[in-house]
Amino acid sequence: MLKEIETKADYAEYELRAQRFVGAEKIEVHSAKRDADGDAADPSFSWYPCECCKRHLGGDRYTIVAGPRGGKHFEYDVCVDCYYYLEYGRLDDTTMAALEDK
């Protein structure tokens, strides 16, 4: 089982898993699932593994909509780390700064 991202080696392992997911699923465009008002849908707590990084850490899961692939859009439930990574190409600023300090 994967653990929290605490070192640069942890981040490298995480990044490889996330990139494999994006490549395997051929994700080119994604966005957060929206509610009726057009706002990003609220996350929900889950112990299920993140569909992107496959970590079994409990936490918030965001539903993202990816595609189109073959004319279809697909939904994935991803952890907050993957949500940031898919959105910005890196983890949140606090985590990245902590990794740089190590």
Secondary structure, 3 states (H helix, E strand, C coil): CCCCCCCHHHHHHHHHHHHHHHHHHCCCCEEECECCCCCECCCEEECCCCCCCCCCCCEEEEEEEEEEECCEEEEEEEEHHHHHHHHHCCCCHHHHHHHHCC
